[in-house]
Amino acid sequence: MANAQSLPPSSAPVSLQLLDLLMGSWRAGVVSTFAELGVADALTPGALGSAQLAVRLGLERDTADRFFRAGTAVGLLRRTDQDTLGLTALGRALATDDANSMRNFARWTGSTAERSTWAHLPTAVRTGRSPFAAMHGSGVWEFMESNPDTAAVFNSAMTELSKRVIRPVVEAFDFSRFTSVTDVGGGRGALLSAVLQKHPGISGVLFDQPDVVSRAWPELSDAGVSDRVTVKAGSFFDSVPPGSDLYMVSNVFHDWDDARSRHILKNIASAMREGAHLAVVEAVAGLDDTADRAISLMDMDMLVLCEGKQRTVQEFRSLMSEVGIELVGVARAGLQSVIEGKKVS
């Protein structure tokens, strides 16, 4: 199998190419378990023998050996010349304190809430409806409210992902044209902080649910921008604070179907004065074949979890036009894009 996997995809038999695709969920399971068990944290101080590592993690010895072999096979572990186990670059990125850490995202994708729901993708594709509520007794957002441990992992996972998004967005979009920006659904203010750090002449409003923005001040303070930020609590399904030159919405619309996305956009448009701008940060489908490999899978994740979707530029254009916002530009920012709109009526 190892030899078959080393062949270029076009050279391997079709059956082995399909087998490799189907084993992707198994590899993901090893990565998620590696993160959940804290293997990378245990090895961050230095390499350990297999028995030492099993003891440190409280694992059954024989099973641990088998798991460490799997971790080596998927590229998370390496054996040193002293026959101890050390971390690869991929493995280090599953350590809690690594600068590139994706540990909590790996834990989330391995959680029952995420992984078991994917088993019902056929139902979602047949019906266009998320199977999450039928699986877990409530919709995904209500589930998070009643399952705080899962919610904590999910929120940390989204924070990890947002850190990968921020720098490309700040570099790709010209924020210098504006004097005030409202970050709608802005979480704890990581993106807003980065914008204000780069542009000292801009003031900001951070708007999100009360329990979210109540935890934002450390982030804003550490970034040195708290004196230029007004924090406001509320729901974008009710209303949005008025008055800014620019309204920014990052990775919100993909969580919602068209009807609810249209409702959010309508509230934002109501808050915008004529000529104000909107910046929507999303992984936009249909712009790049390479990016679409990831975005198409993200789209399926949105379908199974919450009936959301990754939209095309034309879909954003249509939604915006219905609430009096004209789409005026698209800036690529890595996997993400910034869709720019302008209030025209």
N, C-alpha and C positions, 0 to 999 in steps of 0.2 A: 504493500500500500504506500509506503514511504516513497518508493521509486516512482510509482504512478503519479503521486502528488507532485513530484519534482519536475515532471514533464510539462512543457507548455500546454495550456488548455487545448489548443488545436491539435496537439499530438496525442493526447490521452484518449482512450476509448470513451465514447459518449456515456456509457454506463458509469464509468469512474468519475467523469466530470459531474454527473448528476449526484453520485454518491458523495462527492466532496461538498457539493452544495447542501445536500441534506444533512451532512454532519456539522454544518455550520452552527446549528443550535446546540450541539454537544460541546463544540469548542467554546461557545458563549457561556454554557453552563460551567465549564471549568474556570473561565475567567471570573464569572460572578462569584463562584464559591471561593476562589482564591482571595477575592476582595472581602467577602463576608467573613472568612476565617481570620483575616488580618495577617496573611502570610508575609506580605511585603513589609508591614510594620515590624514583624519579628525579625526580618532579615536586614532591615535598614542599618543596624549597627555593624553588620558584617556577616560573612558566610558561616553556615552551621552545618554540621553533619545531619543526615536525615533523622537519626534517632533524637538528637538534641532538639531539632526543630519540631518534631512530633510532640516531645515532652513540653516544650515551651507553649505550644498551641493547644495542648490537652487533647491530642488526637490518638485514636487507636493505631498502634505502630504499623501493622501490616497494611492496613487501609491507607495510612498516611504515605507509605512508600509508593503505593500504586497511584495515589493522587499527585505526589510530587513528580512521578514519571510523566503523568499526563500534563502537568504544568510545564515540564521541560519540553514536551512534544509540541505544545502550542506556543512556545517561545517566551514564557514568563520566567523560567528558571534556567540556570546553566550549572553544569558541574565543573568545579575548579580542579586544578591539578592535584589538590589535596583530597579529592573525592568528597568535597563538601558542596553544599548548594548555595548559590548566590543569585542575585537578581539580574536579569537583563534590563535593557532600557524600558521595555514594555512592562516588565514586572515592577520596576521602580515607580512607574506612573500609577500604580495601584496602592502606593503608600499614602497614608492620610495627609502627611505634611509635604509631599512632593510638590514642586512648583507646577507640574503638569498633571496633578492628580485627577484621575477619573474614577477613584475608588467608589464614591457614592453612586455615580451613574451605573457602574458595574453591579453594585448591590441592588439598585432599583430594577435593572433589567432582569435580575435573577429572582426578584420577589414574586410571591404568589400572585399578587395583584396584577403584575405585568405579564409574567410568563404564562400563567394559566389562562389568561384572557386571550392570548394569541392562539391558543388551541382552537378557538371558536372563530377564527378568521373566515372559514367558509361560510358561516352563518352571516357574518357582517357583509361579505361580498354579495351574497344572495339577496340580502334584505336592505342593504344600505344603512343599517342600524348597528350601533355599538352593542356588543353582547355583555358589556361590563355589568350593567345593573342586574341582568338575569343571572350572572355568575356570582355576584358579590352582594346582592340585596339592595344596592343603591348605585346612583351614578358615581363617577370617579371622584368628583369634587366633594360630594356628600360623604363618600367613603373616607376621604382624607380627613374630614372633620371628626369622624368617629374612630379613626385609627391613627392616633398621633405618632406612634413609632414609625409606621409606614410613611406617613406624611413628612416626618423629619428626614428620612432617607431621600424621599422624592425631592423635597425642597433643597437639600444639599446637592443632589444630583443636578438640579436645574441651575444652581449657583455655579457649579463646576462648568457646565456647558456655557453659561453666560460669559464666563471669563475667557473662553475661547472666541467669543463673538465680539467682545468689546473693542479690542484694538483695531481690527479691520474696519469696523463700522465708523469709529472715530476718524480713521485715516481716509476712508472712502467718501464720506459725505461732508459737504462744506457747511459746517455749523457757524462759521464766522459771519454769515449774512444776518444773523438774528441776535436780538438782545435778551430774549426770554424764551424759555422752553419748558413745557409741561410734559413730564414723563408719565403717561397714562398706563396704569398697571405696572409701574416701575419697580416693584419689589422693594428691596432695601437700598436701592439707589446706586448700584454699581455702575451702570451705563451712564446715568446722569452725572455721577461724580467724575467719570473719565472725560465727559464732554466739558464740564466746567473747569476741570484741571487744565485742559488744553486751551480753553478760551476764557480768560479771566474777566472779560467784559460781559459775559452772559450770566443772568440769574436764572434760577430754576424752581419749578414746583414739582414735588414728588407726590404722586397720587396713587393710592392703592387701598386695599382693605385695612381697617383699623389695626388688626392684629399683626399685619405685615409691616406697615410703616412705623408702628411703635418700636420696632427693632432696627430701624434704619439709622438712627443717630450715630452709633459707633462707626458705621461705614462712611457716613458723610464727614464725620469729625476726623477720622484717620486720613481721609483724602484731602482734608484742609479746605472743604467747600461748604461747611455747615452754615457759615454766615451768609451765604448766597442762595440758600435753599429754604423754601417754605414747604412744610410737610402738611398735606391735607389728606384726610381719610374719607373713604366713601366707595361706592360701587359704580363702575362705568356703565352698569345697566340702568342706573338711576339718573346720573348727571355727571358732567365733567367740569372742573373749575375753568372759568373763562379768563381771557385776557392776555394770553401769550402769543408771541409771533410764530412759534413753532410748537406743534404737538407731536410727540414721539411715542410710538407704540411698538414695543419689541416682543416678538414671539407670543402674541396674544391671540390674533385672529385664527391661527391654525388650531387652537383649542375649541373652536366653535363652528357650528354649521352656518350656512349663508344667512338664515333668518336672524340668528343672534348676532352674527358679525355685522349685519346691516344695522341692527339696533344699536350696537356699540358705536359704529361709525356715525349714525345719526346724532347721538349724544355729543360726540366729539365735534361734529360739524356745527351743532347748535352753540357750542362754546367758542368756536372760531369766529373772529370778525372777518369781513371780506378782505381777501388778500393774504390772510394768514396761511401758513404752510403746515403740511402733515408729512411726517417721515415714518413709514411702516417698515420695520425690520423683520424680515422673514426669509426662510429658505424657499425661494421662488422656483417653481417647477418650469421646465421647458426652456431654460436659458442656455444650458450647457449639458452635453451628453455625459461628461464625467461626473459633474455634480449631481445629475439626475439619478445616478446609481444609488447614491445615499438618500436623496430627497424622496425617491419613489418608495423606499422602505419606511422613511419617516411618515410618509402619507398613510401607509397601511397601519402604522402605530397609532396615528391620530384617529383612524377609522375604528379600530377595535376598542380604544380607550374612551373616546368621547364624541364620536361622530364629527370630529374636526377634519381639516384637510390642509394639505400644502397646495396653495393656489398658483395659477399662472399669472403673468402680467395682465392678460386680458380679463381674467376673473376679478383681479383687483380694480382694474379700470371700470368694469361694470358696476361693482359694489360702490365705488367712490362716486361715480356719476349720478347714482340714484339719490345721493344726499348733497349734491351741489359741490362736489370736490372734483377738480380736473386733475388727472394724472399727468404730470409734467416731466417726469424723469425717472430713470432707474440707474442706481449706482451699485456695481458689484462690490461685495465685501467678503471675499473668501467664499465659503459655502452659502453665506447669507447674501441678501441684497437689500438695498434701501429703496423702497418705492416712494417717490416724492409726489405729493399732491398739493393743490392750491385751491383755497375756498373761492369760488367764483359767484356764488349766489346764496 
